[in-house]
Amino acid sequence: MKHLNSAWQQTAGTIEITLDGRPVKIPAGRSSLNSIRSHLDTLALARQRVLSVLLVDGQPADLALSLAGGITFHHVEAESIALDSLPLLLLATAQKQAERICQTTETALTLVLINRAAVARELWWDLARQLKEPVLTLSLMPENICKLCGDTDFAQLRKWQLEQIATIVREVDSVCDFEDTLKISDALEKRVLPWLQQLSEQICLWRESMLAGLCLASSPA
């Protein structure tokens, strides 16, 4: 999917902006996408809600990343959710993070092969820094809400996940010492990528379980 956080710029003419389907008027001087997003954030918070979706000319922007200037845009559509639904947003965010890092890993498989060992190591260390992101996002989940995902002990699970990340990082680091980019690529494919794919699948199952639990809880007796 095209990444839309690289560059945006307002052009002459009217920019159509909506929040939860309603037109929004932006204060004078708010011409950049970052300023528009900030205003939409404020409007949502005033209603005890948080932004969950931001579409720019129909394309989704990653709310976890900064939005810079540079490319023309004409339509901004935002959606918000109630604070009670925040755990679902956390799960969706963690899943997007895991999927993004999966894509980065898949790209790195080739990049480390066509570069020198020193460059390959830098690519790996940048990737290693990102591995903890979805786990840290999951750590924000309220324990009482986690019970809707089943009998999973999230505190213990997060501890195991962090330990797994540390083990994987140490293993790939040791491979980097051999100056063999083929071995680095192989480690990414056989150790890093499967773990990320499994994490993404698990988060998806948790989200489905939570949705089912919330539907059941809201059903009339």
N, C-alpha and C positions, 0 to 999 in steps of 0.2 A: 504493500500500500504506500502511496505517495506520502512522504513526510512533510507536514505543513508548518513546521516550526522554524524553518530556515529564514524566510524573508517575506514581509508583507508591506504594502504601501498604499495609502489612500490616493485616489486620483480625483480629478475634477468631476463634479456630479454628485448625486445623492447615494449614500450608502444605506441600504435597508438593514435595520437591526431589530431583532425580535428576541424576547425572553419568554419562554413557555408559551409561544404562539402569539404574544402580544407585542405590538410595535413599541420600540423604546426610543426616546429622544435623548441624544448624547449632548452633554454640555459643550459650549463653545470651547475650542482649543483641543478637544479630544479627537485627534485625527489618526493616531497610530492604533494598531490592533491591540497593543499592550494596554493603552489607556482605555480603550473600549471594553476590553475584558475586565479591567479593574472596576469600571463603573458597573458592569453587569454583576460582578462579584458582590459589590456593595448593595445593589438592589436585592439580590438573592438573600444575603445575610440579614437584611432588614426584615425579611419575611420568614426568618428562621429556616432558611434553606441554603443549599450550596450548589454551585455549578457542577453538573455531571457530564454535559455534552456541549461542545463548541464546534460549530460547523462554519467554515469560511468558504463561500461559494460552493457549498454542498460537500466539501471535503472536511473530514474530522481533524481537528488540531489536538495535540497531546497537551492536556491541561497540566501535566507534570513538568513541562518544559517551557522555557522562555519563548516569547513570540517577538521576533525582531522585525525590522522594516526592510522593504525592498521590492516586493511583488504586489501588483495591483489586486485589489479585492473590492467587491461590490455588495455582497450579502453576508451578514453575520447572524447566525441563528444559535441561540443558547437555550439549554434546558437545565432545570434545576430539580433537586430532590429534597424532600424533608429530612431533617436531621435524624429522624427515626430510621431512615433508610440508609444512613451513612455506612453501616457495615457492608451493605451490598456494594456500595461505591468502592470501599476499600478492597473488597475481593476482586471487583472488576479492574481496579487500578493495578493490583498485584499480578493479575493474569496478563494484563497488557505489558507490564514490565518484564515478566517471564518470557512472553512471546517476542518482545523486542530484543531481549538479550539472546534468545534462540537465533533470531535472524542475524544478529551481530556475530554470533559464534559460527554460523554457517558461512558467512562471508569471510571470517578469519581463517577458516579451514584452507581456503585458496590463497589468501594473502600471505600467510606465513610460509607457504611453499615457494612463492615467487620472490620473496625478499631474503635478505641476509639474516643470519641468526640473531644479530643485535636488534634488527627491526622486528623480527618475529617475537622476540621476548617482550618488547615494548607493547606490541599488539596484545599479547597475552596478559600483561600486567594491567593494561587498561580494562580488558575484559574481566579480569579477576576482581577488580574494584567494583564492578557492577553486580556481581553475583548475589550479593547480600540484599540488594534493593527490594525484591519482592518479599523476602522474609521479614525485613524491617517493617514493610507496609502491613504485613499480616500481624505483626506484633501490636499494632494499634487496635486490633479487634477486641471488643469487650468480651470478657470471659463468659458472661451470662448469655450473650448472643451466640457465642461459639457452640453452646450446647445444642442449638438448632441444627448444627452440622453433624449431629450424632454423638457418639461416645468418645470422640477424639479429645484427648488431653492436649490442648493447643500449647500450653506452657512447655510441656515435655517435648512436644513435636517441634517447636521452635528451637529448643535446645539441641535436638538431634540434627535439625537442618543446618544450624550454624556449625555444628561439629563436622557435618558432612562437607560443607563448603571449605572449612579449614583443611580437611583431609585431601580434598580434590586439589586445592591450591598448592599444597605441599607436594603432591604427586606431580603436577604439571611443572612446578618450579624445578623439581629434581630432573625432569626430562630436559628442561631448558639448559641445564649445565652441560649437556652433551653436544651443544652447538649443531644439532641435527634438526633442521626444520621439518623433515618428514615425520620424525618422532613427535614433535610438538603438535603438528596437525593431527596426527593419529590420536594423541592424548585428548585433544579437543573433541574429536569425533566420538571417541569411545568412553570418555569420562565426563566431560562437561556437558555436551549436548544431551545425552540420555537423562542426566539428572534434571536439567532444565525442562525437558519435555515431560518428564514425570511430574515435576512440580506444577507445570501449567495444567496438566490433566487433573491433578488433585484439587487445585484451586477451582477448576470448572465444576467438579463434583460437589465441592463444598457450597459453591454458589447455588447450584441446582437444589441441594439439600436444604439450604436456608430458605430459598424461595418456596419450596414445598412446605417447610415448617411454618413459615409466615402465613401461607394460604390456609393451612390447617388451623392455625391459631385464630385466624380471623373468621373462620367458618362458623355459622350459627350451630349451637349444640343441638 
